[in-house]
Every structure is written in C-alpha cells, then in structure tokens.
C-alpha cells in the first residue's frame, strides 16, 4: 500500500500522506508558510471553535433543506470528534499565513470531510460523497467562518483569562489583609511622601487588577456580533435567505453564548474594531501589571542598600560572579511578558489598519497576536501568584524605622502649624539631621502631648479625625 494518496486542486495534483485527514490545500499551506513555528495544532481552543462554527453551519444548511441528512450527520459526527479533542494533530499549518485565513478554513474543511467519509464507510479523499467545499463549506466563505471562529475562541479564552486575573486579585488582597498593621512610608516621585500601611499598598494592587476583569469582559462582548452568512464580502451570495440569522441562533445554542447576526454584513466582514479594543484591554492590563512588578522590585531592593521593605521568595541564585546575590526573577519575567503583550497590541493595530475595501486579509496575525497575548498573560499571572506573591513577607522594623526617620511626616503637621512653619521644620531637619519631632518641640510650635497624638502613625493612614485646636 502506498504511503501517499493524490489529491488535486486549481493548481494541479499533490501527494498527501495516506494517513492524513487533511488534504491538498492544507498541504500547500504546509509547503508555503514556514513562518512562525506556531501551528494551528497548538491552539486547541481555536480548533474547537472552528468545529463549533462548522457544526452550526451544517445544522443550518440541513434545517434549510440544502444538506441531505446522511451527510449532515457525518459532518456533525466529525465536528463533535474535534470538539472532544480528537484529530488535533491534523492541523499542522502555520498560524501566520497569506490568504486571509483560507488555509485554516480549508484545513478544517478537509479534516472534517475525511473524518465524515470514514464514518460513512468511504476512503479519505473520496470527496464526491462529502466534499470539503461543497458540503462542509456550504453557504460559507473563509471570510465569515474564519473570523466567527476567532471570535468564539477569544470569548472562551477571555473567560479563562479572567479566572487567572481574579486569582491574582485574591492573592494581592490576602497580602493586603496580612500586612494591614505594617506601617511604612508612601512615596511619590521616589521621594518620601506620607505614611501608609503596607496592607494599603497591596490592597491597591488588588483594586488595580480588579478593574481589569470588568474591562476584559466588557470588550469581549463585542465578539458576540458575527458575520456568518456574509459569505465572500457580506452580500450573502450562495447562502439562502434567513441563513445568517438561523446560523447565529444555532451557534448561540451550541455554545451557550448569545451570538447575534451583524445588522450589516458588508460592514461586518472587513471590520476588525472588536479586535482592536479587546487587544487594547490586554495592553492596558499589561501596562498596569508591569507597573506593579516594578513596585515589587523596588520594595524588595537591597537587602542592605535598597528599600528592603518586603522579601520576595528566593527562586534561584542571581549571579555567576557575585556570591549571595538573589534577583527578583519572577517580577522580571512578568515585566517581559507585559512588554510582549504591548508589542502584540501594536501588531494588532497595524494589521487592523491594513484592511482594504471589503476584507481585512491580515486576520491571521490579528488572531495569533491576541491568542498569544492571552496565553502569555495567563502563564505570567499564574507564575507571579505561585512563585512570588504568595510567599512575600514584610520587613516590619525596616518599614517602621523609615517612618520615624522620615521628614515626610511633617506633612501631617500642616493643619496645626501651617505650611510655612512645616517647610521651615523640614528644611532645618534636612540641614541639621535633627528629627521633625525634636524641632517642633524646640520651636514651641506644639505641646508634646498634641504632637504625639498627631504623629501617631495610625492617625496618618486615613482621613484625619483630629482638628486644629482640639
């Protein structure tokens, strides 16, 4: 038995591995696009989404009477096999490709057709009984099936990402509670500001990330508007009246997501605005998370010549030449992931802008960039939680000594001795090395009893309950 079978297309014949469920157009993509090394087989959520869309399309065609029951049942069987995680090794093509996703669409069409053929008792490649184009792709084009599949994949991937972000919020919040009684100096522009608690700092990290949950979910809802039934350019050529609405309803029922048919399919087919705004929410989260990692690195700097207010878990030796050095490697790697996500957003921006007339042919790189960003962020967040945040400890005495030695506490005296006197005290403290406390008493600006009450650190980490003259 030959190890190959022959298949033909517009450009002629090619040999296909006999065991392969993909066909000639997939083989051309394998040969033509050796670009990124990121293969469709590495994105199972996308394969499942493609299968869901093909199942919804086949169901719609059957209900409209244009697909016979035997072929529909075989296609449905094949789609459900893919959704169950089978045959995913039959998607070997590169995620970055020319052709606006045609290679991906034909890869799934061919695999579904050949699984269906075997299910009906035929041989692979006997497409007269179930064709990748005439049956699996019936009433469709790459230009509606491919972006709809991407949108479904993004919705599912976003739901998973949000779970990770919520875990991150919980991890920061737990540290906020643990450190609620640890007083420290706050800083603005890297200069001493006013006292706060370390718990307030970590609670702020939690609140910062919690905002991103709402933003991600809000932007992901834009993917619920789909253009199935648009076929090539949005006019619906080769699809029956009512197909677009019914296909959206079938996909919604299959996925338990409230998909709707776009009101203007000609507009929806080239429109990539939802990609842009969702990618921007990933970028926004990356910017904020990177800032938090910068803070963790600063707060743990030292141990002798830095801030040294917190300890990060020691994960590995930090130098091949400096004994005893341990670096903040986990925040560092998360920083780098954030930079990559920010860069991917720029790719999405350029690719979205590059659309022309009735189609944006750059959707493959749009899709890959966003999927890559989501996966990177999940991995980074998981690593940050497990290998860093959960193990952070506070250097309580370091934090307290910085408060007591800081000139920044003079800010708390403004309502009692006035800004001018406070400035004078701060300037003299800097010049002489004396403490703020000592100088206020020397200048008879306040009684010791009143000064002790005002400068109690617990009175300085929230709105003041004290009033001048009380």
N, C-alpha and C positions, 0 to 999 in steps of 0.2 A: 504494500500500500504506500502511495506517495505521501511524503510529509507535507505536501503543499496542495492547494486547490487553486484554480484560476478563477478570477473574477474580473469583470470589465466595467468601465465607465466611459464617460465622454472622451477621455484621453487615451483609452486603449486598455489592454489587459495587464494585470499584475498577478504575481504569485502571492498567495496568502497562506500562512501556516495552517495546515489542515485542522489543527485543534482549536484555532482561534475562533471566537464568536464574533469578532469584528470583521469588517470587510474591506473592500478596495479603497474606499475613501479614507477610512482610518489609516490604512497602510500608507497612503500618500502623505497624510499628516505626520505619521511617524518618520517618514523619509525627509520631509520638507522642514519640519520645525524641531530642530535640536537646539533649543534656545536657553531655557532657564533651568532645566532639570526638575522643575516642579511638574509632576504628572497629575493628570486628572484622577488617577487611581489613589493619589494621596489625599483626596478631598472627598471622603465618603458622603458627607452631608450634601455635597453638590450632586453626586451620582444619585442619591436617594431623591433629591429634588427633581432632577431630570426625569426619573422614573415616575414620580408622582404626576408631573405635568403630562407625560405621555399617557399615563393611565386615565387622567381626566379627559384628555383629548379623545382617546379611543372610546371611552364611555359616551362622550358627547356625540361622536360620529355614529355609534351604534344606536343611540336613542333617536337620532335624526334619520336613521334608516339608510346611511351610506356605507356602513361597515357591517358585513354579514356576521352573524353570531359566532360561528366557529372561529373566525379569525380574531374577533374581539376577545373571545375567551382565552385564546392562546396569547394574545398581546397582554391581556390583563395578568395572566399567569407569569409571563416573563417580567413584567413590571414589578410584581409582588416579590419575585425572586431577588431582584436588585434591591428593593426596599428592605428585604430581610438580610442584606449584606452579602449576598452571593454574587459571584462573577465580577467582583470589583477589579480583579486583576486584568480584566479585558478592556481597561481604559488606560492605555499606555501613552496617550498623546500629551504633548507639552501644553501647559495652561496658557502660555503666550503664543499666539499664532495669528497669522493673517486670516482674512475671510469672515470677520465679524462673528466668529463662533460656529461657523458652518462645520468645521471638523468635529467639534464637540457634539453638535446636533446629530451629525451622521454617525459618529461613534456609537451614541446611544441608540439611534435608529437601527443600526446594523446588529448590535448585540441583542436588542430586544427581538428583532426579526429572526435571528438564528436560534435563540432560545425557544421562541414560539414555534419555529419549524420543527425542531426536535420534539417538542411537546406534542405536535400534531403527527409525528411519525415520519417526517421528511428529513433530508440531509441538509447540513449547512450549505447555504448558497443557492438553494432551490427557491429563489425569490418569486417565482411565478405563483407560489402558494401563500407567501407572506412577504411582502416587499418592504424594505426599509423606507422607500419613498412613497409608494402608492398606498400603503396601509398604515405603517407606524407613523409616518409623517403626514397622513391625510388631513386636509384642512388646516395645515400649518406651514410655517416657514421657520427657518432659523431665527428670523427677525422678530418672532413673537414667542416661540418656545424657549429659546435660549435666555433672553432677559427675564422671562417669567420664572424660569428655573433658578436663575441667580437670585432673584428677589425672594423666592421661597427659602433658598439656602441662607440668605442673610437674616431672614426673620428667625429661623431656627438657631443660627449661630449667635445672634444677638441675645436670645433667651438664655443661652448657655453662658455667654459672657457676663450678663447681668448677675447671674448666680455668683460668679467669682468676685464681682465688684461688691456685692452685698457681704460676702465673707470678709473682704478687705475692710469694709466699714465696721463690721463687728469686731475685727481684730484691733483696729485703732480705738474703738470705743471701750473695749475691755482694758486697754492700757490707760485710757483716759481715767477710768474709774480707779485703777490700781495706783495711779500717780496723782490722785486728786489732792493729796496733802503735801505734795512735794513743791515747795516754793522755790522760784527761780527768777532770774531777770529776763524780761522780754527785751527784744532788740529791734530797732528799726535802722535801716541803712548800715547794719553791722555794728551799730553803736548802742550802748546801754540805753534802754528806754524806761520802762516802769515794771514793777514786779507782776508776776502772774504765777499760776501753778503749772507744773509740767503736765498735769491732767488736762488743763485747758488747752494746752498746745496739741495734745494727741486727740482730744475731742474735736478740735478744729480740723485736724486731718480727716477725721471720720465724717464730719459735716461736709467737708470739701468734696470727698468722693461720693457721698450720698446724693449730692446734686446730680452726679453723672448718671445715676440709674434712671431718673426721670427723663433726662435729656436723650439717652440712648433709646429708651422705649418710645418716646415721642417721635423721634426721627425714623425709627424702624417702621412705624406705622405707615409711612409714605410708600413702603414697598408693597402694600396691600392692593394698590391700584395696578392692574396688569393689562397687557395688550393682546392676550390670546384672541384669535380671530382676526387680527390685523393682517395676517399672512405677510406678504412681502413688504408693503410700505404703509399699511394702515387702511387700505381700501377694502380689504376683505375678499380679494379675488380668490376664487376656488373654495371658499367657505360658504356654507348655506346661511340664509337669514336666520338670526337667532343663535347662531353658533357661539358668538363671543359671550353673550350673557349666560348661556347654558354652561359653557365650559368654565367660566368663572365660578358659577354656582357649584359645579361638580368638584372643582379643585378645592373650594371652600369646605365642602362636605368631607372630602377625603383627608384634608389636612387639619380640619378644625380651626382654620384661620379665616377671618371674614374678608376674603378676597372679593373685589368688585371689578367689573369691566370698566376700563377708562372711558370717559364720555366722548373723547375724540381720539380715535385710534391712529389717525395720521399724525397728530401731535405727540401721542404717547410713544410711538415707535422709535423716533430718534432721541427722545427726551431722557437725559441722564441726571436730571436735577436731584432725584432722590439719592443717587449715589454720592453726589457732591455733599449734600447736607449731612448724610449719615457719616461719611468719611470725616467731615469736619468735627462731628461729635467725638469720634475716635481721637482725632488730633487734640481737641480740647482736653479730653481726659488724659492723654499722654503728656501734655504740657503741665497739667496740674500734678500728675503723679511724679513727674520728673522733678518738679519743684520740691515736693515732699521728700523725695530721695536726697536731694541736695541738702535739705534741712537735717535729715538723719545723719548725713555725713559730717555736717558742721557740728551738730550737737555731740557727736561721738569723737570729734577730733582730739588728738592728743597721743597718748594718755597724759603726758606731763606738760606739753607745751601747747595744748589746744583748749577747747571749751570743756570737754570731758564731763558733760552733764549726764550723758547716758552711755551705757555699754551695749554695743551690738554683739550678737553671738559671734564668736571666733570660728570662722569656717575653714581657713587654710592659712599656712604661712604666707606672709606678704612680700617677702623679698628673697632673692637668691644671694644677696650680698649683705643685707642688714639683719643681723640676728634679732629675734624677738619682735619683729615688726608684723603686725596683723592689719590687713586692709579691709575697708568696708565693701567687700566684693559683691554682696547681694544688691545694695542700692546702686552700685556702679553698673551692674549688668542690666538692672531695670532702667536706669538712665539711657543706656544704649538702645534698649528695645524702644523706648519712647522716641528717641531720635529717628529710628527706622520707621515708626508709625507716622511721625510728622513728615518724613520724606515720602512715604506712600501716599499721603494726602496730596502732596504736590503732584505726584504722578496722576492721581485721580482727577485733579483739577485740569491738568493739561489734556488728559485723554477725553474728558467731558467736553472741553472747549473744541476739540479736534473733530467733532461730528460735523458732517456736511449734508445738507439737503434732507432726504427722507430716512437717513440711517446714520447711527454712530458706529463705525466699524472698529472702534477701539475698546469695545466692551470686554474682550478677554483680559486686557491688562487692568481695566477697571475692576473686574471681578476678582482677579488674583490679588491685587493690591489690598482690597478691603478684607478678603478672606485671610490673607497673610497677617494683616494688622490685628484682626480679631484673635487669631490663634496665638500670635506673639504676646498680646496683652494678657490672655488667659494664663499662658505659661509664666509670664513675668509676675503677675499678681499672685499666683499660687506659690511661686518661689519666694517672693517677698514675705508672704504671710508665714510660711512654714519655716523658712531659714533665717528670718530676720525679726519681724515684728513680734511674734510670739515669745521670743527669747530676750527681748530688750529689758534691761534693768536700769534703775536710776541711781546716779551718784548723789545721794541726798545732801551730804555735807558739802560737796563742791557747789551744788546749787545754792545752798543757804549762805555759804561764805561769800559768794558773788553778790548776793543781795546786800549783805551787811557792809561790803566794801565798795558798793557802787554809789557813785554820785547821782545816778538816775533817780534815787528815792527822793531827791529834793523836789521832784515834780509834785509829790503828794503834799508838799508844804505850800504850794501856790495859793490855795484858797485861804490860808491862815496868815501868811506873812507877805503875800503879794509877789508878783512875778519879778519885780526889781530886786527885792531882798533875796529871793530864791536864786536869781542869777548871780548876785554878789557872793552868796554862800558857795555856790557851785564853783565859781572862779577861784575863790580863796582855797577851797578844798583841793582843787587841781594844783594850785601853786605851792601849797604848804604840805600836802599829803595828809592833812588832818581829815577826820571824818565829818560828815554833814551833821551828825548828831552833836558832836562836840562843839562845832562852830555856832550852831543855833543857840546853844546854851550860853556860850561865851558872849554872844552879842545880845543876850537877854531878849530874844525875839519870841520865845515861848517858854512856859514853865516845863520842867522835866516831866511832870505828870501828863500834861497835854501832849507833849512831844512823843512820849511813849505810846499814848493812845493812837496818835495819828500814824506813827511809823510801825505800828503792829502790822506785819506783813499780811495778816488775814484781812485787815481793813483796806488793803490796797489791791485786791484781786477782783473787785467788783465795784458797782456804783457805791460811792461813799455815803455812809449813814451819818457821818459827822457833819457838823455845820460850824462855821466860824462863830466864836463867842459862846458855844455850848460847853 
